[in-house]
């Protein structure tokens, strides 16, 4: 499992696409809000879509620690 924060943004969604193409299990942490960023993820299989405020609880509930966390989240 690889966790990508900001995974629905431009850079994050491209990383998610590349990881998914390699067969990686990917969890995306992002707040989709009212815009159309969900379209960046629509074509890719992801293990989970996690709200930023729920990340700690999500990580605590995993059977094993993620192999990596790619922090690409920002408020812009």
GUPAFI-980791 format. One record per residue: residue in one letter; x, y, z of N, C-alpha, C, O, CB in turn. Coordinates in steps of 0.05 Angstrom, whole numbers, plus 5000, padded with zeros to 4 digits. Glycine has a CB too. Example, Ala and Ser with C-alpha at 12.3 -4.5 7.8 and 13.67 -1.06 7.14 Angstrom:
REM residues 2
A526448865156524649105156526449345156528549345169522649115181/S525749555142527349795143525850015157526850235161528249885114/
END
This chain:
REM residues 76
X501749765000500050005000501850255000503750275015498150005024/X501150434982502450694982500250904986498150894972504050744955/X500751095004498851305009499751554996502151634998498451355040/X497951694981498651934967496852154977494452154972498351904936/X497952344993496352575001496352774978498252804963497552715027/X494052904974493753084951493452924925494153024904496153274949/X492452684927492352504904490352574883490452454861491752234913/X488552764888486652854867487653094852486353174833483952904880/X489753224861490853454847492353364822492453134816492753604866/X493453564808494653504782497053324785497253114773495553764769/X498953394803501353224806500652964820501552754812503553384822/X499052984841498352744856496852544839497352304841496652814880/X495052634823493452444806495252314785494752084778491152584793/X497252454776499152324757500852114771501451904759500952534744/X501552164796503051964811501251724816502151494813504052084838/X498751774824496851554828496551384803496551144804494051664837/X496351514780496051374754498451194749498150964741495651574731/X500851304754503351154749503550914768504250694760505851334752/X502850954793502950744813500950524806501450284808502550844841/X498450604799496350414792497150254768496650014766493650564787/X498450384748499350244724501450034731501649834716500450444704/X502950074752504949874761503749654778505149474787507150014776/X501149674783499749474800499949524829499349354845500949214794/X500749764837500949834866498149884877496349974863502650084870/X497849814902495349874917495750164928497650214942494849674940/X493950344921494250624927491850724943489550674935494650794902/X492350874964490251014979490751314974492951414977490250945009/X488551454968488751744962487551894986485351834995487251814936/X489052094995488152275016487652545004489552664994490152285041/X485152635003484552894991481752974999480152805007484952884960/X481253224995478553334999477553414971478653614960478453575020/X475653274960474753334933473153594931473253724911473153104922/X471753664952470253914952468153924930467053714922472154144948/X467654164920465554194900466554214872464954234853463954434906/X469154194868470154214840470153934827469153744838472954344840/X471453924805471353674789474053524790474753374771470753734760/X475553544812478053404814477653104815479552954809479553494839/X475253014822474752724822475252604795475952364793471852664831/X475052764774475552654747478452574743478952394727474852874726/X480252694758483052614756483452324765485452194757484752804773/X481652224782481951954793480051754781480351514786481551964823/X478151844765475951674756476851434740475551224741474051834739/X479051454726479951234709481851034723482750834711481351344685/X482351074749484350914763483050774787481350884801486651084772/X483950524791483050374814484650454838487150424838483150064808/X483250534859484650614883483550444906481150364905484350914889/X485150394926484250234949482450384967480550274979486750134965/X482850644970481250814988481451104981483551194971482050765017/X479351254986479351544985478851635013476651595024477251654964/X480851775025480751835053480652145056482252285044483151715068/X478852245073478852525079481352595096482152425113476252615094/X482552825092485052895107484652865138486552775151485853175101/X482352945148481952935177481652655187481752605211479553105184/X481252455169480952175177483452005172483351765176478552055162/X485652135164488051985157489151825180489851585177490152175147/X489351945204490351805227488851555233489951335238490451985251/X486251575234484451345239484751135217484850895223481551435242/X484951225192485351035170487950875173487950635171485351185143/X490151015179492650885182492650695206493850475204494951095186/X491350775228491150595251489750335245490250135257489750745274/X487850355226486150115219487449935199486249715194483550215209/X489650005187490949825167492149585181493149605203493049985151/X492149365167493349115178496349145178497649035196492548875161/X497549285159500449325158500949615151499349745138501749135137/X503249715160503949995154504350025123505149845110506550075169/X503650265113504150315084507150295078508850365095502950585076/X507750215053510550205045511650485042514050535046510850055018/X509950675035510850955031508451135034506151065029512150995003/X509051385042507051605042508251825025510351935033506251695071/X506951895003507952114986506252354992503852364986507652034955/X507452555005505952795014506053004992508053144988507152905040/X503853024977503553214956501153404962500453564945503153084929/X500053384985497753544993498553835000500653875012496253425016/X496954024991497454304997494754454995492854354983499554424978/X494654675008492354855005493155074986494855244992491354965033/X491855064963492655274943490155394930490455564913494355154921/
END
